[in-house]
Amino acid sequence: MKTIADLGNLTGKTVFVRSDFNVPLDGTKITDDGRIRAALPTLKLLAENGAKIVIAAHLGRPKGKPDPVFSLSPVAHRLKELSGLKVTLAKDTVGQDAKARIAELQQGEIVLLENVRFDARETSKVDAEREELAKLLAEPVDAFVSDGFGVVHRKQASVYDIAAYLPSAAGLLVEKEVKALSKATENPTRPLTAVLGGAKVSDKLGVIANLIQKVDKLIIGGGMAYTFLVAKGYSVGKSLLELDQVDACKVHLREAEAKGVELALPVDIVEADKIDDAATTRIVPADGIADDKMGLDIGPETRKKFAEIIADSKTLVWNGPMGVFEVKAFEAGTNAIADSFAKATADGAFTIIGGGDSAAAVRKLGFAENAFSHISTGGGASLEFLEGKTLPGLAVLA
């Protein structure tokens, strides 16, 4: 994979950077600027090397047309604060305002193009349409730096197609992500343990199948655990359940046993009748969830069991919360995993928080970023990397 060093002398050159600034907003207030902070090393390196920087990014799902709700204006403001560089926001992506602002760029300055998904060609399934936009994005610039790891699993104009028209390289963030995730998938220090949670087992069947071939231990919690518990013959009441995936879970349970992989499931559950802080909760065995209740977090015995497995591991990957962590009554399980990962890191293990809800959870729960070896910025991209898939946005940088 080519890196920025492969692009040669960038002094006076205009560099197009694809970043991932899809940050959570409360109105126009950014509630987690982690992805903007993660982009700073690449942007500062380019600025220090005398490049003129043009950034493309998306925010939300604007359906291929301008929508002020998804403007990158809050991002431009925060990027200026954090970087200390001159940052201007273009009113469009490849229109007259973008062209004018790019033409006026000076070394070490940034033009942030307006939300690239305001143009339907960005995410088009038609190659020619994406290529048309990619050509327009490439016209006023000299090189392409891919630094939005959260989108490298997408075949999109500003991620994939643009590389055909420009000298291209991975940014520092993408380089860091690939190195960290590779450390868990290629000759990891063992024991290697993966912790998977989140709502749907169907979202993670591919990664489960791949990890069973690589890990020593696999911990499964969150909403997806209930389909596995049903596969073991348990009743799970009104808990989240994908009946059409029960047979697939049975296959995975057999595969893990055959490979000698410990597949750990919850042994006790926090049950309630509603997702609310005011809900009446009860700790029950994993096979004892009442018919009119639902499991919403792992119980204390499970937390202890999972913590022991984590403490005995040297390489750890975590993707997906253990319960409805957004509600205080059901955050203890996710908090326990985060705490166990932090302790393992302090004891010398290599730990990866696999982006998405897991990254949001550790920040919400107050853990410092340096409490873990690596916090990924890409939920879906991280999963597909762990699944062993070829990611289009990385393949074009080879």
N, C-alpha and C positions, 0 to 999 in steps of 0.2 A: 504494500500500500504506500503510495507516494505521500510525502509530507511537505510542509511549507518550505523546508530547506531545498527540496527538489525544484522549486519554482525559480530559484536563483535570486538575483538582485531585484528587489521590488521597489526601490527608490523611484518615486514619481509615477509608479504604475497604479492603475485603478484595479482594485481587487474586489470581486463579487464574493460575498460570504453568505452562505445559507445557514442561518442560525435557527434555533428552536426557542421562540419567545412565547409559546402558548402557555401563558401564565394564568393562574386563577384570579378572577376579579370579583370584587364586591362593588357593583356599580362601576366607577372608574378607578377604584382603589385596588392596587395589586396586593393580594393577601399572602403571596409567597413568591419572592423574587429569585428563588434558587436557580432557575434556568438562565436568568440574566447574568447573575454572578458567575455561573459556570462558563459563560461565553467570554468573559473579560480577558483571560490570559491570551487567547488568540487575537482578539481585537487590539490589545495593547502591544503585542509582538509586531503586528502588522504596522501599527502607528509608529512604533519605535524604529521600524525599518523604512519609514518614509513612504508608505503606501497610502493611496487614497481609497477609502473603504466604502463600498456599497453593500448594504445588508438587505436580504430578503428574509421574511419570516411570516408565519401565519398566526392567527389568534381565533380560536373557536371554529364554528362551522357556518360561514356566511353564505353558503349555497351559490357561490360563483358570481356574486354581484355585490357592489358596495353596500355596507350596512354600518352606520356610525356606532352601533353597539360593539362592533368588533374592530374598531379603529385601533391602530398601534400607538396612538397618542400617549396613553399612560406608560407604555414601554419606552418610547423615545425619551420621555421626561426622566424615568428612572435610570435608563442607560446613561444619560448625560450626568446624573448625580453620581452614579457608581464609577463611571470610567474617568471622569474628569476631562473628557474629550469634547470637542465641538460636535454636537449631534443635531441634525435637522431631519424633519420628517417630510417626505414628499407626499403630495396629495394623491398621487396615483402610483402605479407600478411601472408601466412602460409608456406612460403618456408624456405630455409636454412638460408638466411640472417636474417629473422625475428626470427627464433629459436635461432640463435647465439646471437643476440642482447638481446633477452629476458633473456637468460641464464646468461648474463653478468650484468644484471640490479642490481643496488644497491638501498637501501632504499631512497625514495624521488626523484628518477630519473624517466624519462619518455622515453618510446619507442613508437613512433608514427608509426603504420603500414602504408605501402603505401596504396593508395586508395582501399578500400575494394570492390568497384564495378569493379575493374580490374578483379575480379573473378566472372564469370557468375553465380555461385551458390548462391551468395549473394541475388540476386533478382529473382531467379528461382521460377516459379509457381509450380514446382514439390517439394513436401515436402521432399522427400528423398535426393534430391540434396542440399537443404538448410541445412538439418540436418547434412549431411556429412561435409559441411564447418563449421558448428557450432561446431561440435565435435573437429575439428582441431584447431579452435580458442580457445576452452576451455581447450585443453590438457595441455598447460604450465602454466595455471593460477589457482588461488584459489577461486576467487569470481568475480561476474559480477555487475557492476554499470551502469544503464541505465541513461544517462544524455543528450541524443540528442533528445530534445522534438520535433524538426522538423521532426523526422522520426518515432515517436511512433505510427503513424497511418499506418505504413507499416509492413507487415508480412515478415520480412527479416531475414537472418541468424544471423547477428550481433545485431539485435534489438529484435527479438522474439524467435527464435529457441535455441539460446545459453542459455537462462534461464532454459531450461530443464536439463542442465548438470552442473549447478553451483549454489551455494547460490547467490541469486540475490536481488538487492535493487535499489530504485530510487536515483539518485544523487540530489544534492541541487537544480539544475536548474529545473529538472523535478518536484521535490516537490514544488518549488515556482510557476511554471506554473500551476500545478493542483490546488493549493490553490487559485491563482488569478482568474482563469477561473471559478472555483466553486463558488467563491464569487459573480460572475455575474449570475450564473445559479441556485444556491440553496439559497433561502431566501435572495435575494439582498435587499439593502436599496433602497426604491423607492422614486421617479419615476425611473424606469429602461428604458434606451433608447439605442437602437442599431443603429449604422450608417453603412450602407453597400454601397460599391461602387465597382469599378473595371469594367472590360470589359463585361463579360458575365453573364446574369441572370441565365443561365443553370447551371453554376458552383455553384450557391448559392440557388437553389430552396429548397433543404433540410433544410438548415439553416434558410431560411425565414419561412418555414412552422413551424419549431420548435420554432423560436423566437416569432412568432405571438401568440403562446400559453403562452409566459412568459413575454414579454415586455409590457410596458405601451405605448411606442412610438417607431416607426420604421422609420428611415430616409433612403431614397434610392436616390443615386446619381450615378455619373459615367456613363460609357457606358450602364450599365444594366438598367438605368432609362428610356432609350428611348423605350424599349419594354413595360415597364409599361405605358408610355405616350400613346403609340399606343393602349394599352388595354383600355385606357380611351377615345379613339376615336380621338386622335391628329395625325397630320401628322408630321413626323420627318425628312423629306428630305432624305439626304444621311447618316444620323447618323447610328451608329452601331445598328443593329436591328436583333433580333432572332424571325422571324415570327412564327416559330413552338412553341414558348414559350408564345405567346400572350394569349392563352386560360388559361395557368397556372397562368399568372399574373392576369387575370380577377378573377380567383378563390381566389387568395391571397388578392386581393382588397376587395372582398366580405367577406372573412374570417375575415380580420382586422376590417371591419365595424361591423360585427356581434359580435366580441369579445370586441368592444369598444376600440380598439387599433388605435391610430392616426398613419396613414401611410402617411408620408410627402414626396412628390415628388417635383422636381424643378418647380418653377413658372416662371423663366426666364433662358435663356441659352446664352452662348457665342458661336456664330456660326462663321464658317469660311469655305473657300473652300479647304483648305489644312492644314496639320499638320506641321506648320512651323512658326518660330518666325516672319518671314516677311509677314505672311498671314494677309489679311485685316479682322479684326474681327468686329462683331456687336452684341449688346445685343438685344435679341428678346424675346417676351413672349414664354412660353413653347409650346404653340399651334401655334407659328408663324414662325417656322424654314422654310426657303426657300427650294424649291424642289431641288435646285442645291447646297445646303450648308449642313454642318453637325454640330451637336452640339459637342463641345469639352471641355466644362467646364460649371459649374453652374454659373449663373449670380449674380449680387450684391443683388437683392431682395431675391433670394434663400439663399445666404450666411447669410443675416440678419435673415431670417425666421429660418434657421437651427440653427443659433447661439442662438436664443431665446429659442428654444426647449432644446438645450444642457445646457444652463444656468439654466434651471428649473429642471434639472435631478440630481439625487444623485449617480446613478451607470450608467456608460457609457462604451460601447464596440464599437470599430470602426475597420472595416475590408474593405479595398479597397478605392483607391483615387476617388476624385470627377470629375477628368478630366485627360487630358494628362499632368500630372504634370512634366514630364521630359522636356517638352518644356515650356520655361518661359511665353509665351503668354497665356498658359492655366494652370498655377499653382495656380492661386489666390483662386480657390474654395477649393482645398486640403489644402492650407495654412490657409484658414479661419477656416476649421474644426479643424486642428491641434491647432491653436491659441485658439479656443473656448474650446477645451479639456484641454489645459494648464491652462486657466482661471478657468475652472470648478474644476480642481485639486487643484488649489490655494484656491478655495472657500470651499474645503472639500469634493468634490465628489470623488468617487473611479473610476478611468479611466483606461481602458485597450486598448492599441493599438495592434490589433490582428495580428501582424506579417506580413510577405510577403511584398507587395508593400507599405502598410501603414507604416510599420517600416522604410522601405527605404526612404519613402517620408519625414517623420518627421526628419530624419537625414540629408537628402539632403537639406531640407529647413532651417536647422540650429537650430532646437529645442534641448534643452538639454534633456538627457535621464530622469533626475529627474523631468522634467516638467510634467510627467505622473506617475500614480501609478504603472503601469506595461506595459512594451513593450514586447510582446511575440516574441519568436524566431522561432515559427512555424506557417506559414501561413495555409497550408493544415491541419495540426494537430489541430490548433486552431479552424478552421471552423468545422471540424468533431466533436470536443469536444462540441462546441456550438450547433451542430446539434443533439447532444445526442447519437452519435454512440459509440459503444465499440471500444476502440483503442487497437489493439493487443499488442503493446509494453507496455501498462499500465496494461492490463489484466494479463500478466504473472508475474507481480510484486505483485499481491494481496496476 
